[in-house]
Amino acid sequence: MNWRGSPERAALPSNVDAHLWLVAVAFFGVGDLVTTTIGYSVAGVVELSPVVALLLEQRALLSLTLLKTGVIAAFFAIWKYASWPYSVGIPLGLSILGVAVTVWNTGIILVAVTG
């Protein structure tokens, strides 16, 4: 809090926020999008999320890109107004989820292709 009682965002050393947002966009945004799109074209691979499955039946790449962009933009807006240290949890959570889902999707694809 500053002297007027309003929250201030503390500066993080080495741009932790920026690095976490980069990982979040790379894995939650791009990695999940790419592996989901590839997986959808592999025989025997199905989408577990009913919302994503419905979008894949329509225009897969466009629908998923718009969905991912909207989700990331919404979380970014929340992050802008959250105070430190809580704000770091937003890109950190998206990064962890993105890495996990991208690794999971890649494993499913590899099993389907080689198995």
Backbone as JSON Lines, residues from 0, in Angstrom:
{"i":0,"aa":"M","n":[0.84,-1.17,0.0],"ca":[0.0,0.0,0.0],"c":[0.89,1.24,0.0]}
{"i":1,"aa":"N","n":[0.46,2.24,-0.69],"ca":[1.21,3.48,-0.62],"c":[0.6,4.38,0.46]}
{"i":2,"aa":"W","n":[1.1,5.57,0.62],"ca":[0.65,6.43,1.7],"c":[-0.81,6.83,1.56]}
{"i":3,"aa":"R","n":[-1.4,6.71,0.38],"ca":[-2.81,7.05,0.18],"c":[-3.73,5.85,0.41]}
{"i":4,"aa":"G","n":[-3.15,4.7,0.69],"ca":[-3.96,3.53,0.97],"c":[-4.3,2.69,-0.24]}
{"i":5,"aa":"S","n":[-3.76,3.0,-1.4],"ca":[-4.05,2.18,-2.58],"c":[-2.93,1.18,-2.82]}
{"i":6,"aa":"P","n":[-3.27,0.02,-3.35],"ca":[-2.24,-1.01,-3.55],"c":[-1.25,-0.62,-4.63]}
{"i":7,"aa":"E","n":[-0.01,-1.01,-4.42],"ca":[1.02,-0.82,-5.42],"c":[1.58,-2.18,-5.78]}
{"i":8,"aa":"R","n":[1.91,-2.36,-7.02],"ca":[2.52,-3.6,-7.45],"c":[4.01,-3.53,-7.18]}
{"i":9,"aa":"A","n":[4.51,-4.47,-6.44],"ca":[5.94,-4.51,-6.14],"c":[6.69,-4.99,-7.38]}
{"i":10,"aa":"A","n":[7.83,-4.43,-7.62],"ca":[8.65,-4.85,-8.75],"c":[9.28,-6.2,-8.43]}
{"i":11,"aa":"L","n":[9.23,-7.09,-9.39],"ca":[9.84,-8.4,-9.22],"c":[11.24,-8.39,-9.83]}
{"i":12,"aa":"P","n":[12.17,-9.04,-9.19],"ca":[13.5,-9.11,-9.77],"c":[13.49,-9.96,-11.05]}
{"i":13,"aa":"S","n":[14.28,-9.55,-12.0],"ca":[14.5,-10.27,-13.26],"c":[13.23,-10.52,-14.08]}
{"i":14,"aa":"N","n":[12.26,-9.64,-13.96],"ca":[11.04,-9.72,-14.79],"c":[10.35,-11.08,-14.71]}
{"i":15,"aa":"V","n":[10.14,-11.57,-13.51],"ca":[9.5,-12.88,-13.33],"c":[8.14,-12.91,-14.01]}
{"i":16,"aa":"D","n":[7.36,-11.85,-13.85],"ca":[6.04,-11.8,-14.48],"c":[6.13,-11.98,-16.0]}
{"i":17,"aa":"A","n":[7.04,-11.24,-16.62],"ca":[7.17,-11.31,-18.08],"c":[7.57,-12.71,-18.53]}
{"i":18,"aa":"H","n":[8.48,-13.34,-17.81],"ca":[8.9,-14.69,-18.17],"c":[7.76,-15.69,-17.99]}
{"i":19,"aa":"L","n":[7.0,-15.54,-16.91],"ca":[5.87,-16.45,-16.7],"c":[4.8,-16.26,-17.77]}
{"i":20,"aa":"W","n":[4.54,-15.02,-18.17],"ca":[3.56,-14.79,-19.24],"c":[4.05,-15.39,-20.55]}
{"i":21,"aa":"L","n":[5.34,-15.32,-20.8],"ca":[5.9,-15.92,-22.02],"c":[5.68,-17.44,-22.01]}
{"i":22,"aa":"V","n":[5.95,-18.08,-20.89],"ca":[5.73,-19.53,-20.77],"c":[4.25,-19.85,-20.88]}
{"i":23,"aa":"A","n":[3.39,-19.04,-20.26],"ca":[1.95,-19.27,-20.32],"c":[1.44,-19.2,-21.75]}
{"i":24,"aa":"V","n":[1.85,-18.19,-22.49],"ca":[1.4,-18.05,-23.88],"c":[1.98,-19.17,-24.74]}
{"i":25,"aa":"A","n":[3.26,-19.51,-24.51],"ca":[3.91,-20.55,-25.31],"c":[3.25,-21.91,-25.11]}
{"i":26,"aa":"F","n":[2.93,-22.26,-23.86],"ca":[2.4,-23.6,-23.61],"c":[0.88,-23.65,-23.51]}
{"i":27,"aa":"F","n":[0.26,-22.77,-22.72],"ca":[-1.2,-22.78,-22.59],"c":[-1.83,-22.33,-23.9]}
{"i":28,"aa":"G","n":[-1.23,-21.32,-24.53],"ca":[-1.77,-20.82,-25.79],"c":[-1.37,-21.67,-26.98]}
{"i":29,"aa":"V","n":[-0.1,-21.61,-27.34],"ca":[0.38,-22.24,-28.57],"c":[0.54,-23.75,-28.44]}
{"i":30,"aa":"G","n":[1.22,-24.22,-27.39],"ca":[1.48,-25.66,-27.25],"c":[0.22,-26.49,-27.2]}
{"i":31,"aa":"D","n":[-0.73,-26.07,-26.37],"ca":[-2.0,-26.8,-26.28],"c":[-2.78,-26.72,-27.58]}
{"i":32,"aa":"L","n":[-2.78,-25.56,-28.21],"ca":[-3.48,-25.39,-29.49],"c":[-2.91,-26.31,-30.56]}
{"i":33,"aa":"V","n":[-1.61,-26.33,-30.69],"ca":[-0.95,-27.16,-31.71],"c":[-1.17,-28.64,-31.44]}
{"i":34,"aa":"T","n":[-0.94,-29.08,-30.21],"ca":[-1.08,-30.51,-29.91],"c":[-2.54,-30.96,-29.99]}
{"i":35,"aa":"T","n":[-3.48,-30.11,-29.61],"ca":[-4.9,-30.46,-29.74],"c":[-5.28,-30.58,-31.21]}
{"i":36,"aa":"T","n":[-4.83,-29.65,-32.02],"ca":[-5.15,-29.69,-33.46],"c":[-4.54,-30.92,-34.12]}
{"i":37,"aa":"I","n":[-3.29,-31.23,-33.79],"ca":[-2.65,-32.43,-34.35],"c":[-3.36,-33.68,-33.84]}
{"i":38,"aa":"G","n":[-3.61,-33.74,-32.55],"ca":[-4.26,-34.9,-31.97],"c":[-5.63,-35.17,-32.56]}
{"i":39,"aa":"Y","n":[-6.35,-34.12,-32.88],"ca":[-7.69,-34.27,-33.45],"c":[-7.66,-34.97,-34.81]}
{"i":40,"aa":"S","n":[-6.52,-34.87,-35.49],"ca":[-6.4,-35.5,-36.81],"c":[-5.85,-36.92,-36.74]}
{"i":41,"aa":"V","n":[-5.48,-37.39,-35.55],"ca":[-4.91,-38.74,-35.39],"c":[-6.04,-39.71,-35.06]}
{"i":42,"aa":"A","n":[-6.09,-40.81,-35.76],"ca":[-7.12,-41.83,-35.52],"c":[-7.01,-42.38,-34.11]}
{"i":43,"aa":"G","n":[-8.13,-42.49,-33.43],"ca":[-8.16,-43.05,-32.09],"c":[-8.0,-42.03,-30.98]}
{"i":44,"aa":"V","n":[-7.68,-40.78,-31.31],"ca":[-7.53,-39.73,-30.31],"c":[-8.82,-38.93,-30.25]}
{"i":45,"aa":"V","n":[-9.35,-38.75,-29.05],"ca":[-10.59,-37.98,-28.88],"c":[-10.35,-36.85,-27.87]}
{"i":46,"aa":"E","n":[-11.13,-35.81,-28.0],"ca":[-11.06,-34.68,-27.07],"c":[-11.98,-34.96,-25.9]}
{"i":47,"aa":"L","n":[-11.46,-34.81,-24.68],"ca":[-12.26,-35.08,-23.49],"c":[-13.16,-33.91,-23.1]}
{"i":48,"aa":"S","n":[-12.76,-32.69,-23.4],"ca":[-13.56,-31.53,-23.05],"c":[-14.73,-31.38,-24.03]}
{"i":49,"aa":"P","n":[-15.97,-31.39,-23.53],"ca":[-17.11,-31.26,-24.44],"c":[-17.15,-29.92,-25.17]}
{"i":50,"aa":"V","n":[-16.68,-28.86,-24.53],"ca":[-16.67,-27.55,-25.18],"c":[-15.66,-27.55,-26.33]}
{"i":51,"aa":"V","n":[-14.47,-28.03,-26.06],"ca":[-13.44,-28.07,-27.1],"c":[-13.84,-29.05,-28.2]}
{"i":52,"aa":"A","n":[-14.44,-30.18,-27.85],"ca":[-14.9,-31.14,-28.86],"c":[-15.91,-30.49,-29.81]}
{"i":53,"aa":"L","n":[-16.81,-29.72,-29.26],"ca":[-17.8,-29.02,-30.08],"c":[-17.12,-28.01,-31.0]}
{"i":54,"aa":"L","n":[-16.15,-27.28,-30.47],"ca":[-15.43,-26.32,-31.29],"c":[-14.63,-27.0,-32.39]}
{"i":55,"aa":"L","n":[-14.07,-28.17,-32.09],"ca":[-13.29,-28.9,-33.09],"c":[-14.17,-29.38,-34.24]}
{"i":56,"aa":"E","n":[-15.44,-29.64,-33.98],"ca":[-16.36,-30.05,-35.03],"c":[-16.67,-28.91,-35.98]}
{"i":57,"aa":"Q","n":[-16.55,-27.69,-35.5],"ca":[-16.81,-26.51,-36.33],"c":[-15.52,-26.16,-37.07]}
{"i":58,"aa":"R","n":[-15.01,-25.01,-36.83],"ca":[-13.73,-24.58,-37.43],"c":[-12.67,-24.71,-36.36]}
{"i":59,"aa":"A","n":[-12.0,-25.81,-36.34],"ca":[-11.1,-26.18,-35.25],"c":[-10.06,-25.11,-34.93]}
{"i":60,"aa":"L","n":[-9.23,-24.78,-35.87],"ca":[-8.12,-23.86,-35.59],"c":[-8.62,-22.47,-35.23]}
{"i":61,"aa":"L","n":[-9.57,-21.95,-35.96],"ca":[-10.1,-20.62,-35.68],"c":[-10.8,-20.57,-34.33]}
{"i":62,"aa":"S","n":[-11.65,-21.56,-34.07],"ca":[-12.4,-21.6,-32.81],"c":[-11.48,-21.7,-31.61]}
{"i":63,"aa":"L","n":[-10.52,-22.61,-31.67],"ca":[-9.6,-22.8,-30.55],"c":[-8.7,-21.58,-30.36]}
{"i":64,"aa":"T","n":[-8.28,-20.96,-31.46],"ca":[-7.45,-19.77,-31.35],"c":[-8.21,-18.63,-30.67]}
{"i":65,"aa":"L","n":[-9.46,-18.44,-31.05],"ca":[-10.28,-17.4,-30.42],"c":[-10.53,-17.71,-28.95]}
{"i":66,"aa":"L","n":[-10.8,-18.97,-28.63],"ca":[-11.02,-19.37,-27.24],"c":[-9.77,-19.12,-26.4]}
{"i":67,"aa":"K","n":[-8.63,-19.58,-26.89],"ca":[-7.37,-19.41,-26.15],"c":[-7.03,-17.92,-25.98]}
{"i":68,"aa":"T","n":[-7.21,-17.14,-27.03],"ca":[-6.93,-15.71,-26.96],"c":[-7.83,-15.04,-25.93]}
{"i":69,"aa":"G","n":[-9.11,-15.39,-25.93],"ca":[-10.05,-14.82,-24.96],"c":[-9.71,-15.17,-23.53]}
{"i":70,"aa":"V","n":[-9.35,-16.42,-23.29],"ca":[-9.0,-16.87,-21.94],"c":[-7.74,-16.16,-21.45]}
{"i":71,"aa":"I","n":[-6.72,-16.11,-22.29],"ca":[-5.48,-15.44,-21.91],"c":[-5.72,-13.96,-21.67]}
{"i":72,"aa":"A","n":[-6.5,-13.31,-22.53],"ca":[-6.8,-11.89,-22.35],"c":[-7.57,-11.64,-21.05]}
{"i":73,"aa":"A","n":[-8.51,-12.51,-20.73],"ca":[-9.28,-12.35,-19.49],"c":[-8.38,-12.49,-18.27]}
{"i":74,"aa":"F","n":[-7.52,-13.49,-18.27],"ca":[-6.61,-13.67,-17.14],"c":[-5.58,-12.53,-17.06]}
{"i":75,"aa":"F","n":[-5.18,-12.01,-18.2],"ca":[-4.25,-10.88,-18.2],"c":[-4.92,-9.65,-17.57]}
{"i":76,"aa":"A","n":[-6.18,-9.43,-17.91],"ca":[-6.91,-8.3,-17.32],"c":[-7.03,-8.45,-15.81]}
{"i":77,"aa":"I","n":[-7.31,-9.66,-15.35],"ca":[-7.37,-9.91,-13.91],"c":[-6.01,-9.67,-13.28]}
{"i":78,"aa":"W","n":[-4.96,-10.16,-13.93],"ca":[-3.59,-9.99,-13.43],"c":[-3.23,-8.52,-13.26]}
{"i":79,"aa":"K","n":[-3.66,-7.68,-14.21],"ca":[-3.34,-6.26,-14.15],"c":[-3.87,-5.6,-12.89]}
{"i":80,"aa":"Y","n":[-4.99,-6.1,-12.37],"ca":[-5.6,-5.48,-11.2],"c":[-5.35,-6.21,-9.89]}
{"i":81,"aa":"A","n":[-4.72,-7.37,-9.96],"ca":[-4.4,-8.12,-8.74],"c":[-3.13,-7.56,-8.14]}
{"i":82,"aa":"S","n":[-3.05,-7.62,-6.83],"ca":[-1.86,-7.1,-6.17],"c":[-0.84,-8.22,-5.94]}
{"i":83,"aa":"W","n":[0.41,-7.8,-5.83],"ca":[1.5,-8.73,-5.54],"c":[1.33,-9.22,-4.11]}
{"i":84,"aa":"P","n":[1.52,-10.42,-3.75],"ca":[2.1,-11.54,-4.5],"c":[1.05,-12.38,-5.21]}
{"i":85,"aa":"Y","n":[-0.22,-12.04,-5.06],"ca":[-1.29,-12.86,-5.65],"c":[-1.26,-12.84,-7.18]}
{"i":86,"aa":"S","n":[-0.84,-11.72,-7.74],"ca":[-0.85,-11.59,-9.19],"c":[0.05,-12.6,-9.88]}
{"i":87,"aa":"V","n":[1.15,-12.97,-9.27],"ca":[2.09,-13.91,-9.89],"c":[1.45,-15.29,-10.07]}
{"i":88,"aa":"G","n":[0.45,-15.6,-9.27],"ca":[-0.22,-16.89,-9.38],"c":[-0.96,-17.08,-10.7]}
{"i":89,"aa":"I","n":[-1.36,-15.99,-11.31],"ca":[-2.14,-16.1,-12.56],"c":[-1.27,-16.63,-13.7]}
{"i":90,"aa":"P","n":[-0.16,-15.96,-14.06],"ca":[0.65,-16.54,-15.12],"c":[1.33,-17.84,-14.7]}
{"i":91,"aa":"L","n":[1.62,-17.99,-13.41],"ca":[2.22,-19.24,-12.93],"c":[1.24,-20.4,-13.12]}
{"i":92,"aa":"G","n":[-0.01,-20.2,-12.76],"ca":[-1.02,-21.24,-12.93],"c":[-1.24,-21.6,-14.39]}
{"i":93,"aa":"L","n":[-1.33,-20.59,-15.26],"ca":[-1.49,-20.85,-16.69],"c":[-0.26,-21.57,-17.26]}
{"i":94,"aa":"S","n":[0.91,-21.22,-16.76],"ca":[2.14,-21.87,-17.22],"c":[2.16,-23.34,-16.83]}
{"i":95,"aa":"I","n":[1.85,-23.63,-15.58],"ca":[1.85,-25.02,-15.11],"c":[0.81,-25.83,-15.86]}
{"i":96,"aa":"L","n":[-0.4,-25.28,-15.99],"ca":[-1.46,-25.97,-16.73],"c":[-1.07,-26.17,-18.18]}
{"i":97,"aa":"G","n":[-0.51,-25.14,-18.8],"ca":[-0.11,-25.24,-20.2],"c":[0.96,-26.29,-20.45]}
{"i":98,"aa":"V","n":[1.97,-26.32,-19.61],"ca":[3.02,-27.34,-19.75],"c":[2.44,-28.73,-19.55]}
{"i":99,"aa":"A","n":[1.62,-28.9,-18.51],"ca":[1.03,-30.21,-18.23],"c":[0.16,-30.7,-19.39]}
{"i":100,"aa":"V","n":[-0.69,-29.83,-19.92],"ca":[-1.59,-30.23,-21.0],"c":[-0.82,-30.5,-22.29]}
{"i":101,"aa":"T","n":[0.18,-29.68,-22.56],"ca":[0.98,-29.89,-23.78],"c":[1.74,-31.22,-23.7]}
{"i":102,"aa":"V","n":[2.33,-31.51,-22.55],"ca":[3.03,-32.79,-22.37],"c":[2.05,-33.95,-22.46]}
{"i":103,"aa":"W","n":[0.89,-33.83,-21.82],"ca":[-0.13,-34.88,-21.86],"c":[-0.57,-35.13,-23.31]}
{"i":104,"aa":"N","n":[-0.92,-34.06,-24.02],"ca":[-1.36,-34.21,-25.42],"c":[-0.28,-34.85,-26.28]}
{"i":105,"aa":"T","n":[0.96,-34.43,-26.08],"ca":[2.06,-35.0,-26.86],"c":[2.2,-36.5,-26.58]}
{"i":106,"aa":"G","n":[2.09,-36.88,-25.32],"ca":[2.15,-38.3,-24.97],"c":[1.03,-39.1,-25.6]}
{"i":107,"aa":"I","n":[-0.19,-38.56,-25.58],"ca":[-1.35,-39.25,-26.18],"c":[-1.11,-39.42,-27.69]}
{"i":108,"aa":"I","n":[-0.62,-38.39,-28.33],"ca":[-0.36,-38.46,-29.77],"c":[0.7,-39.51,-30.07]}
{"i":109,"aa":"L","n":[1.78,-39.5,-29.32],"ca":[2.86,-40.47,-29.54],"c":[2.39,-41.91,-29.34]}
{"i":110,"aa":"V","n":[1.58,-42.14,-28.32],"ca":[1.04,-43.48,-28.06],"c":[0.13,-43.91,-29.21]}
{"i":111,"aa":"A","n":[-0.71,-42.99,-29.69],"ca":[-1.64,-43.31,-30.76],"c":[-0.91,-43.6,-32.07]}
{"i":112,"aa":"V","n":[0.14,-42.85,-32.33],"ca":[0.88,-42.99,-33.59],"c":[1.78,-44.23,-33.58]}
{"i":113,"aa":"T","n":[2.42,-44.5,-32.43],"ca":[3.37,-45.6,-32.37],"c":[2.77,-46.89,-31.85]}
{"i":114,"aa":"G","n":[1.62,-46.81,-31.2],"ca":[1.09,-47.95,-30.51],"c":[0.17,-48.77,-31.28]}
